[in-house]
Amino acid sequence: MSWVLVLIVVAAVAVAAGLLGRRYFAVRGTRLVECPETREPAAVDVNAAQAALTGRFSLSDCSRWPERGACGRACLAQIERAPHDCLVRTVVTGWYEGKSCTVCHRPLGHIDWFERKPGVVDASGRARPWIDVPPESLPGVLRTEQPICFDCYVAATFRREHPELVVDNPWKP
């Protein structure tokens, strides 16, 4: 009888841990909000552990800190209204929808953010990865830069970093 009770307790703990873990991974990530004080974009991080446990959001980091560390945190209302929509990954993925690579002109389709991350091309033609884009500058980048697929990004980066190894010999049908 005691083994049955132990199994029930273990199963209940496993289910609770699974639910908390799922909530934790759903609320973590950098978000893009409009700072209510400056009306400028700000990148914020939510305390994911607290949000998973209590269901209430609080900030753990902001791109405007420490200068504006004493703010009223009014931007939390934007996150509470649409927690998924203000995630940087959601914003960038939405920007890629329906677009084609600026180099090879193939449709970008589904974005794989783990292994084959696409990039952006600035006005000078330089390709760069998203990790080089500060989240608070994202609105400007989305207005001015063009999408590039993973394959073309890798080729452009190799061409820029190792020009001595590149031979231009276009294939002719």
N, CA and C atoms as a LAMMPS dump frame, in Angstrom:
ITEM: TIMESTEP
0
ITEM: NUMBER OF ATOMS
519
ITEM: BOX BOUNDS ff ff ff
-5.0000000000000000e+02 5.0000000000000000e+02
-5.0000000000000000e+02 5.0000000000000000e+02
-5.0000000000000000e+02 5.0000000000000000e+02
ITEM: ATOMS id mol type element x y z
1 1 1 N 0.814 -1.188 0
2 1 2 C 0 0 0
3 1 3 C 0.865 1.262 0
4 2 1 N 2.008 1.229 0.723
5 2 2 C 2.87 2.404 0.793
6 2 3 C 3.53 2.703 -0.559
7 3 1 N 3.796 1.636 -1.351
8 3 2 C 4.386 1.856 -2.667
9 3 3 C 3.411 2.555 -3.59
10 4 1 N 2.159 2.24 -3.481
11 4 2 C 1.139 2.889 -4.296
12 4 3 C 1.07 4.373 -3.957
13 5 1 N 1.117 4.685 -2.658
14 5 2 C 1.088 6.074 -2.221
15 5 3 C 2.315 6.842 -2.728
16 6 1 N 3.488 6.192 -2.662
17 6 2 C 4.716 6.816 -3.161
18 6 3 C 4.608 7.076 -4.658
19 7 1 N 4.079 6.127 -5.405
20 7 2 C 3.913 6.3 -6.847
21 7 3 C 2.941 7.436 -7.165
22 8 1 N 1.886 7.55 -6.402
23 8 2 C 0.92 8.644 -6.617
24 8 3 C 1.574 9.991 -6.343
25 9 1 N 2.347 10.095 -5.272
26 9 2 C 3.035 11.348 -4.934
27 9 3 C 4.056 11.694 -6.015
28 10 1 N 4.835 10.714 -6.463
29 10 2 C 5.835 10.945 -7.503
30 10 3 C 5.15 11.396 -8.799
31 11 1 N 4.051 10.761 -9.152
32 11 2 C 3.332 11.145 -10.362
33 11 3 C 2.786 12.569 -10.241
34 12 1 N 2.257 12.923 -9.081
35 12 2 C 1.731 14.28 -8.882
36 12 3 C 2.843 15.318 -8.973
37 13 1 N 3.996 15.026 -8.39
38 13 2 C 5.129 15.95 -8.459
39 13 3 C 5.61 16.079 -9.903
40 14 1 N 5.654 14.99 -10.629
41 14 2 C 6.101 15.031 -12.023
42 14 3 C 5.151 15.865 -12.88
43 15 1 N 3.853 15.7 -12.669
44 15 2 C 2.87 16.48 -13.422
45 15 3 C 2.996 17.963 -13.087
46 16 1 N 3.139 18.289 -11.791
47 16 2 C 3.284 19.687 -11.378
48 16 3 C 4.566 20.291 -11.948
49 17 1 N 5.666 19.545 -11.913
50 17 2 C 6.925 20.034 -12.476
51 17 3 C 6.807 20.24 -13.981
52 18 1 N 6.12 19.348 -14.651
53 18 2 C 5.911 19.493 -16.09
54 18 3 C 5.109 20.731 -16.432
55 19 1 N 4.046 20.981 -15.657
56 19 2 C 3.225 22.171 -15.9
57 19 3 C 3.998 23.453 -15.628
58 20 1 N 4.759 23.47 -14.533
59 20 2 C 5.568 24.652 -14.218
60 20 3 C 6.654 24.871 -15.272
61 21 1 N 7.287 23.807 -15.711
62 21 2 C 8.308 23.918 -16.747
63 21 3 C 7.73 24.444 -18.045
64 22 1 N 6.554 23.972 -18.393
65 22 2 C 5.891 24.429 -19.605
66 22 3 C 5.552 25.91 -19.524
67 23 1 N 5.048 26.339 -18.368
68 23 2 C 4.737 27.756 -18.17
69 23 3 C 6.003 28.603 -18.182
70 24 1 N 7.08 28.093 -17.583
71 24 2 C 8.35 28.806 -17.554
72 24 3 C 8.857 29.059 -18.974
73 25 1 N 8.881 28.019 -19.807
74 25 2 C 9.383 28.169 -21.169
75 25 3 C 8.448 29.015 -22.031
76 26 1 N 7.18 29.087 -21.676
77 26 2 C 6.24 29.914 -22.424
78 26 3 C 6.425 31.403 -22.144
79 27 1 N 6.88 31.782 -20.96
80 27 2 C 6.992 33.197 -20.608
81 27 3 C 8.416 33.742 -20.69
82 28 1 N 9.419 32.902 -20.912
83 28 2 C 10.782 33.416 -20.96
84 28 3 C 11.084 33.997 -22.341
85 29 1 N 12.089 34.848 -22.405
86 29 2 C 12.515 35.442 -23.666
87 29 3 C 12.429 36.958 -23.625
88 30 1 N 13.252 37.586 -24.434
89 30 2 C 13.272 39.042 -24.513
90 30 3 C 12.051 39.528 -25.266
91 31 1 N 11.466 40.599 -24.746
92 31 2 C 10.281 41.195 -25.352
93 31 3 C 10.579 42.622 -25.765
94 32 1 N 9.886 43.07 -26.795
95 32 2 C 10.025 44.433 -27.287
96 32 3 C 8.776 45.198 -26.903
97 33 1 N 8.951 46.273 -26.136
98 33 2 C 7.835 47.109 -25.692
99 33 3 C 8.16 48.562 -25.985
100 34 1 N 7.15 49.406 -25.886
101 34 2 C 7.37 50.844 -25.99
102 34 3 C 7.465 51.396 -24.577
103 35 1 N 8.586 52.046 -24.27
104 35 2 C 8.771 52.614 -22.939
105 35 3 C 7.744 53.727 -22.751
106 36 1 N 6.878 53.642 -21.74
107 36 2 C 5.857 54.671 -21.531
108 36 3 C 6.441 56.051 -21.215
109 37 1 N 7.644 56.096 -20.66
110 37 2 C 8.254 57.383 -20.317
111 37 3 C 8.863 58.077 -21.528
112 38 1 N 9.577 57.327 -22.366
113 38 2 C 10.318 57.924 -23.479
114 38 3 C 9.648 57.713 -24.833
115 39 1 N 8.676 56.813 -24.905
116 39 2 C 8.016 56.442 -26.164
117 39 3 C 8.982 55.846 -27.178
118 40 1 N 10.088 55.289 -26.679
119 40 2 C 11.092 54.631 -27.501
120 40 3 C 10.992 53.123 -27.289
121 41 1 N 11.447 52.316 -28.273
122 41 2 C 11.454 50.869 -28.062
123 41 3 C 12.413 50.488 -26.942
124 42 1 N 12.019 49.505 -26.168
125 42 2 C 12.861 48.985 -25.086
126 42 3 C 12.777 47.465 -25.099
127 43 1 N 13.909 46.831 -24.838
128 43 2 C 13.96 45.375 -24.734
129 43 3 C 13.913 45.005 -23.263
130 44 1 N 12.954 44.165 -22.89
131 44 2 C 12.796 43.788 -21.491
132 44 3 C 12.772 42.27 -21.36
133 45 1 N 13.199 41.816 -20.2
134 45 2 C 13.114 40.399 -19.85
135 45 3 C 12.226 40.269 -18.627
136 46 1 N 11.361 39.282 -18.663
137 46 2 C 10.443 39.01 -17.566
138 46 3 C 11.078 37.991 -16.631
139 47 1 N 10.814 38.115 -15.356
140 47 2 C 11.245 37.113 -14.387
141 47 3 C 10.39 35.869 -14.638
142 48 1 N 10.912 34.96 -15.452
143 48 2 C 10.138 33.809 -15.918
144 48 3 C 9.768 32.855 -14.786
145 49 1 N 10.665 32.665 -13.83
146 49 2 C 10.372 31.749 -12.719
147 49 3 C 9.198 32.269 -11.897
148 50 1 N 9.203 33.561 -11.587
149 50 2 C 8.106 34.14 -10.815
150 50 3 C 6.801 34.098 -11.611
151 51 1 N 6.871 34.405 -12.911
152 51 2 C 5.665 34.379 -13.73
153 51 3 C 5.09 32.973 -13.836
154 52 1 N 5.959 31.967 -13.9
155 52 2 C 5.478 30.585 -13.972
156 52 3 C 4.811 30.162 -12.672
157 53 1 N 5.371 30.594 -11.554
158 53 2 C 4.823 30.209 -10.25
159 53 3 C 3.572 30.98 -9.866
160 54 1 N 3.59 32.301 -10.085
161 54 2 C 2.502 33.141 -9.588
162 54 3 C 1.532 33.598 -10.664
163 55 1 N 1.967 33.576 -11.932
164 55 2 C 1.116 34.074 -13.004
165 55 3 C 1.206 35.581 -13.171
166 56 1 N 2.03 36.26 -12.363
167 56 2 C 2.208 37.709 -12.447
168 56 3 C 3.563 38.031 -13.056
169 57 1 N 3.59 39.03 -13.924
170 57 2 C 4.828 39.43 -14.572
171 57 3 C 5.561 40.491 -13.767
172 58 1 N 6.875 40.378 -13.736
173 58 2 C 7.74 41.425 -13.203
174 58 3 C 8.996 41.431 -14.067
175 59 1 N 9.639 42.572 -14.159
176 59 2 C 10.812 42.687 -15.013
177 59 3 C 12.072 42.23 -14.288
178 60 1 N 12.921 41.524 -15.012
179 60 2 C 14.223 41.159 -14.472
180 60 3 C 15.326 41.966 -15.141
181 61 1 N 15.038 42.541 -16.326
182 61 2 C 16.035 43.343 -17.029
183 61 3 C 15.338 44.238 -18.038
184 62 1 N 15.954 45.384 -18.323
185 62 2 C 15.433 46.329 -19.299
186 62 3 C 16.611 47.023 -19.958
187 63 1 N 16.507 47.286 -21.258
188 63 2 C 17.589 47.955 -21.975
189 63 3 C 17.737 49.41 -21.531
190 64 1 N 16.766 49.956 -20.823
191 64 2 C 16.827 51.338 -20.336
192 64 3 C 17.435 51.432 -18.929
193 65 1 N 17.731 50.283 -18.325
194 65 2 C 18.344 50.302 -16.998
195 65 3 C 19.849 50.416 -17.146
196 66 1 N 20.59 50.905 -16.229
197 66 2 C 20.227 51.433 -14.918
198 66 3 C 19.774 52.891 -14.948
199 67 1 N 19.904 53.585 -16.111
200 67 2 C 19.527 55 -16.158
201 67 3 C 18.091 55.232 -15.707
202 68 1 N 17.183 54.381 -16.143
203 68 2 C 15.77 54.539 -15.81
204 68 3 C 15.289 53.392 -14.917
205 69 1 N 16.14 52.958 -14.037
206 69 2 C 15.829 51.831 -13.156
207 69 3 C 14.707 52.096 -12.178
208 70 1 N 14.426 53.357 -11.917
209 70 2 C 13.375 53.705 -10.956
210 70 3 C 12.035 53.979 -11.64
211 71 1 N 11.852 53.492 -12.84
212 71 2 C 10.597 53.748 -13.566
213 71 3 C 9.431 53.009 -12.905
214 72 1 N 8.235 53.351 -13.336
215 72 2 C 7.038 52.752 -12.746
216 72 3 C 6.679 51.386 -13.303
217 73 1 N 7.437 50.879 -14.267
218 73 2 C 7.199 49.562 -14.869
219 73 3 C 5.829 49.471 -15.549
220 74 1 N 5.373 50.596 -16.099
221 74 2 C 4.071 50.615 -16.771
222 74 3 C 4.074 49.786 -18.047
223 75 1 N 5.248 49.458 -18.567
224 75 2 C 5.331 48.64 -19.777
225 75 3 C 4.821 47.22 -19.535
226 76 1 N 4.722 46.819 -18.283
227 76 2 C 4.213 45.474 -17.979
228 76 3 C 2.792 45.275 -18.502
229 77 1 N 2.023 46.359 -18.598
230 77 2 C 0.656 46.247 -19.13
231 77 3 C 0.67 45.763 -20.572
232 78 1 N 1.666 46.203 -21.359
233 78 2 C 1.783 45.75 -22.745
234 78 3 C 2.059 44.245 -22.795
235 79 1 N 2.895 43.774 -21.883
236 79 2 C 3.235 42.35 -21.85
237 79 3 C 2.043 41.529 -21.384
238 80 1 N 1.316 42.028 -20.399
239 80 2 C 0.154 41.298 -19.889
240 80 3 C -0.947 41.198 -20.936
241 81 1 N -1.097 42.223 -21.778
242 81 2 C -2.118 42.196 -22.836
243 81 3 C -1.811 41.15 -23.896
244 82 1 N -0.549 41.055 -24.293
245 82 2 C -0.17 40.133 -25.369
246 82 3 C 1.228 39.586 -25.099
247 83 1 N 1.363 38.646 -24.168
248 83 2 C 2.703 38.167 -23.8
249 83 3 C 3.462 37.499 -24.939
250 84 1 N 2.769 36.811 -25.816
251 84 2 C 3.444 36.118 -26.918
252 84 3 C 3.761 37.071 -28.071
253 85 1 N 2.876 38.038 -28.323
254 85 2 C 3.029 38.92 -29.477
255 85 3 C 4.209 39.867 -29.37
256 86 1 N 4.659 40.197 -28.161
257 86 2 C 5.776 41.14 -28.016
258 86 3 C 7.125 40.443 -27.872
259 87 1 N 7.149 39.109 -27.935
260 87 2 C 8.426 38.393 -27.921
261 87 3 C 9.223 38.759 -29.17
262 88 1 N 10.511 39.003 -29.004
263 88 2 C 11.356 39.377 -30.137
264 88 3 C 11.297 38.299 -31.215
265 89 1 N 11.34 37.039 -30.805
266 89 2 C 11.289 35.942 -31.78
267 89 3 C 9.983 35.967 -32.583
268 90 1 N 8.875 36.282 -31.942
269 90 2 C 7.587 36.358 -32.638
270 90 3 C 7.569 37.518 -33.626
271 91 1 N 8.096 38.669 -33.219
272 91 2 C 8.134 39.849 -34.08
273 91 3 C 8.974 39.574 -35.323
274 92 1 N 10.16 38.988 -35.134
275 92 2 C 11.06 38.724 -36.255
276 92 3 C 10.49 37.637 -37.167
277 93 1 N 9.93 36.589 -36.586
278 93 2 C 9.329 35.525 -37.392
279 93 3 C 8.185 36.078 -38.231
280 94 1 N 7.37 36.945 -37.661
281 94 2 C 6.282 37.576 -38.413
282 94 3 C 6.8 38.44 -39.55
283 95 1 N 7.947 39.089 -39.344
284 95 2 C 8.538 39.924 -40.391
285 95 3 C 8.963 39.077 -41.589
286 96 1 N 9.445 37.861 -41.337
287 96 2 C 9.886 36.979 -42.419
288 96 3 C 8.723 36.363 -43.207
289 97 1 N 7.529 36.325 -42.644
290 97 2 C 6.395 35.675 -43.314
291 97 3 C 6.121 36.314 -44.672
292 98 1 N 6.039 35.471 -45.677
293 98 2 C 5.717 35.931 -47.022
294 98 3 C 6.87 36.594 -47.75
295 99 1 N 8.059 36.623 -47.151
296 99 2 C 9.205 37.268 -47.789
297 99 3 C 10.092 36.224 -48.461
298 100 1 N 10.906 36.729 -49.398
299 100 2 C 11.894 35.898 -50.079
300 100 3 C 13.283 36.421 -49.771
301 101 1 N 14.264 35.558 -49.929
302 101 2 C 15.656 35.944 -49.71
303 101 3 C 16.04 37.019 -50.719
304 102 1 N 16.699 38.041 -50.248
305 102 2 C 17.093 39.147 -51.117
306 102 3 C 18.198 38.761 -52.091
307 103 1 N 18.905 37.647 -51.844
308 103 2 C 19.99 37.22 -52.711
309 103 3 C 19.522 36.168 -53.717
310 104 1 N 18.975 35.05 -53.231
311 104 2 C 18.592 33.949 -54.123
312 104 3 C 17.116 33.994 -54.531
313 105 1 N 16.331 34.848 -53.892
314 105 2 C 14.913 35.069 -54.199
315 105 3 C 14.008 33.873 -53.918
316 106 1 N 14.511 32.888 -53.153
317 106 2 C 13.659 31.764 -52.746
318 106 3 C 12.803 32.193 -51.561
319 107 1 N 11.557 31.714 -51.491
320 107 2 C 10.725 32.026 -50.318
321 107 3 C 11.378 31.476 -49.057
322 108 1 N 11.285 32.233 -47.963
323 108 2 C 11.945 31.826 -46.722
324 108 3 C 11.191 30.728 -45.997
325 109 1 N 9.889 30.703 -46.095
326 109 2 C 9.119 29.635 -45.469
327 109 3 C 9.28 29.593 -43.968
328 110 1 N 9.236 28.387 -43.405
329 110 2 C 9.358 28.192 -41.951
330 110 3 C 10.772 28.541 -41.491
331 111 1 N 10.879 29.286 -40.406
332 111 2 C 12.176 29.695 -39.866
333 111 3 C 12.597 28.725 -38.764
334 112 1 N 13.789 28.145 -38.902
335 112 2 C 14.349 27.259 -37.891
336 112 3 C 15.312 28.086 -37.042
337 113 1 N 14.883 28.459 -35.842
338 113 2 C 15.683 29.345 -34.991
339 113 3 C 16.769 28.614 -34.218
340 114 1 N 16.887 27.302 -34.396
341 114 2 C 17.898 26.559 -33.655
342 114 3 C 19.114 26.219 -34.498
343 115 1 N 18.925 25.85 -35.749
344 115 2 C 20.055 25.413 -36.559
345 115 3 C 20.302 26.261 -37.8
346 116 1 N 19.264 26.767 -38.429
347 116 2 C 19.426 27.477 -39.702
348 116 3 C 18.812 28.873 -39.62
349 117 1 N 19.407 29.71 -38.796
350 117 2 C 18.883 31.05 -38.566
351 117 3 C 19.164 31.943 -39.766
352 118 1 N 18.153 32.611 -40.276
353 118 2 C 18.385 33.568 -41.359
354 118 3 C 19.009 34.842 -40.796
355 119 1 N 19.33 35.764 -41.654
356 119 2 C 19.917 37.024 -41.223
357 119 3 C 19.258 38.193 -41.915
358 120 1 N 19.938 39.324 -41.873
359 120 2 C 19.457 40.536 -42.533
360 120 3 C 20.607 41.132 -43.334
361 121 1 N 20.241 41.89 -44.363
362 121 2 C 21.209 42.574 -45.215
363 121 3 C 20.937 44.062 -45.115
364 122 1 N 21.979 44.838 -44.776
365 122 2 C 21.783 46.28 -44.672
366 122 3 C 21.889 46.943 -46.045
367 123 1 N 21.74 48.247 -46.083
368 123 2 C 21.731 48.983 -47.352
369 123 3 C 23.046 48.863 -48.108
370 124 1 N 24.157 48.641 -47.408
371 124 2 C 25.454 48.501 -48.077
372 124 3 C 25.676 47.092 -48.622
373 125 1 N 24.754 46.168 -48.346
374 125 2 C 24.873 44.794 -48.824
375 125 3 C 25.564 43.858 -47.851
376 126 1 N 25.852 44.316 -46.651
377 126 2 C 26.522 43.485 -45.64
378 126 3 C 25.487 42.639 -44.908
379 127 1 N 25.71 41.331 -44.913
380 127 2 C 24.815 40.406 -44.209
381 127 3 C 25.268 40.293 -42.767
382 128 1 N 24.303 40.212 -41.859
383 128 2 C 24.636 40.043 -40.443
384 128 3 C 23.584 39.174 -39.77
385 129 1 N 23.993 38.507 -38.686
386 129 2 C 23.052 37.636 -37.965
387 129 3 C 22.211 38.452 -36.992
388 130 1 N 21.117 37.858 -36.536
389 130 2 C 20.242 38.534 -35.588
390 130 3 C 20.902 38.782 -34.249
391 131 1 N 21.882 37.975 -33.899
392 131 2 C 22.546 38.158 -32.609
393 131 3 C 23.28 39.505 -32.558
394 132 1 N 23.616 40.064 -33.72
395 132 2 C 24.275 41.365 -33.787
396 132 3 C 23.293 42.534 -33.752
397 133 1 N 21.995 42.246 -33.738
398 133 2 C 20.979 43.294 -33.726
399 133 3 C 20.451 43.455 -32.307
400 134 1 N 20.72 44.598 -31.663
401 134 2 C 20.148 44.807 -30.329
402 134 3 C 18.618 44.855 -30.419
403 135 1 N 17.911 44.165 -29.551
404 135 2 C 16.446 44.114 -29.658
405 135 3 C 15.775 45.479 -29.666
406 136 1 N 16.326 46.461 -28.944
407 136 2 C 15.684 47.771 -28.911
408 136 3 C 15.807 48.51 -30.241
409 137 1 N 16.742 48.096 -31.122
410 137 2 C 16.86 48.724 -32.446
411 137 3 C 16.082 47.949 -33.512
412 138 1 N 15.347 46.947 -33.11
413 138 2 C 14.619 46.082 -34.025
414 138 3 C 13.636 46.824 -34.937
415 139 1 N 12.815 47.749 -34.448
416 139 2 C 11.884 48.432 -35.365
417 139 3 C 12.591 49.12 -36.538
418 140 1 N 13.717 49.773 -36.28
419 140 2 C 14.464 50.422 -37.354
420 140 3 C 15.046 49.424 -38.338
421 141 1 N 15.564 48.321 -37.823
422 141 2 C 16.135 47.283 -38.684
423 141 3 C 15.057 46.672 -39.573
424 142 1 N 13.897 46.405 -39.029
425 142 2 C 12.814 45.806 -39.82
426 142 3 C 12.313 46.756 -40.904
427 143 1 N 12.454 48.057 -40.696
428 143 2 C 12.039 49.043 -41.705
429 143 3 C 13.051 49.193 -42.825
430 144 1 N 14.34 49.055 -42.504
431 144 2 C 15.373 49.429 -43.475
432 144 3 C 16.152 48.273 -44.078
433 145 1 N 16.173 47.121 -43.444
434 145 2 C 17.01 46.031 -43.942
435 145 3 C 16.184 44.942 -44.614
436 146 1 N 16.862 44.094 -45.37
437 146 2 C 16.216 43.054 -46.159
438 146 3 C 16.536 41.665 -45.596
439 147 1 N 15.638 40.688 -45.798
440 147 2 C 15.887 39.326 -45.302
441 147 3 C 16.869 38.565 -46.184
442 148 1 N 17.624 37.669 -45.555
443 148 2 C 18.531 36.783 -46.283
444 148 3 C 18.406 35.391 -45.667
445 149 1 N 18.342 34.367 -46.514
446 149 2 C 18.196 32.999 -46.012
447 149 3 C 19.515 32.53 -45.388
448 150 1 N 19.455 31.432 -44.668
449 150 2 C 20.63 30.902 -43.981
450 150 3 C 21.754 30.575 -44.96
451 151 1 N 21.44 29.91 -46.069
452 151 2 C 22.474 29.511 -47.025
453 151 3 C 23.192 30.724 -47.61
454 152 1 N 22.426 31.723 -48.011
455 152 2 C 23.036 32.928 -48.582
456 152 3 C 23.79 33.717 -47.519
457 153 1 N 23.289 33.705 -46.288
458 153 2 C 24.006 34.373 -45.202
459 153 3 C 25.373 33.729 -44.971
460 154 1 N 25.42 32.402 -44.949
461 154 2 C 26.692 31.694 -44.76
462 154 3 C 27.64 32.006 -45.912
463 155 1 N 27.138 31.967 -47.149
464 155 2 C 27.987 32.258 -48.309
465 155 3 C 28.499 33.698 -48.276
466 156 1 N 27.639 34.657 -47.935
467 156 2 C 28.048 36.066 -47.874
468 156 3 C 29.07 36.291 -46.77
469 157 1 N 28.889 35.628 -45.638
470 157 2 C 29.832 35.771 -44.537
471 157 3 C 31.19 35.17 -44.907
472 158 1 N 31.168 34.006 -45.543
473 158 2 C 32.421 33.382 -45.979
474 158 3 C 33.125 34.274 -46.992
475 159 1 N 32.373 34.829 -47.936
476 159 2 C 32.939 35.706 -48.957
477 159 3 C 33.579 36.941 -48.308
478 160 1 N 32.94 37.496 -47.268
479 160 2 C 33.455 38.691 -46.597
480 160 3 C 34.689 38.369 -45.757
481 161 1 N 34.668 37.229 -45.05
482 161 2 C 35.757 36.906 -44.136
483 161 3 C 36.954 36.237 -44.813
484 162 1 N 36.73 35.579 -45.953
485 162 2 C 37.816 34.87 -46.647
486 162 3 C 37.795 35.17 -48.146
487 163 1 N 37.979 36.409 -48.541
488 163 2 C 37.91 36.723 -49.972
489 163 3 C 39.006 36.037 -50.788
490 164 1 N 40.114 35.686 -50.14
491 164 2 C 41.209 35.024 -50.856
492 164 3 C 40.852 33.593 -51.259
493 165 1 N 39.808 33.02 -50.672
494 165 2 C 39.412 31.647 -50.986
495 165 3 C 38.23 31.572 -51.947
496 166 1 N 37.731 32.719 -52.378
497 166 2 C 36.544 32.758 -53.227
498 166 3 C 36.949 32.994 -54.67
499 167 1 N 36.42 32.165 -55.545
500 167 2 C 36.642 32.32 -56.979
501 167 3 C 35.277 32.485 -57.623
502 168 1 N 35.087 33.605 -58.291
503 168 2 C 33.83 33.823 -59.006
504 168 3 C 33.925 33.193 -60.371
505 169 1 N 33.165 32.15 -60.572
506 169 2 C 33.14 31.453 -61.851
507 169 3 C 31.695 31.039 -62.077
508 170 1 N 30.878 31.951 -62.563
509 170 2 C 29.455 31.626 -62.696
510 170 3 C 29.219 30.454 -63.639
511 171 1 N 28.346 29.585 -63.236
512 171 2 C 27.987 28.424 -64.025
513 171 3 C 27.144 28.868 -65.204
514 172 1 N 27.457 28.36 -66.367
515 172 2 C 26.687 28.71 -67.559
516 172 3 C 25.996 27.463 -68.075
517 173 1 N 24.69 27.557 -68.271
518 173 2 C 23.958 26.378 -68.758
519 173 3 C 24.354 25.974 -70.165
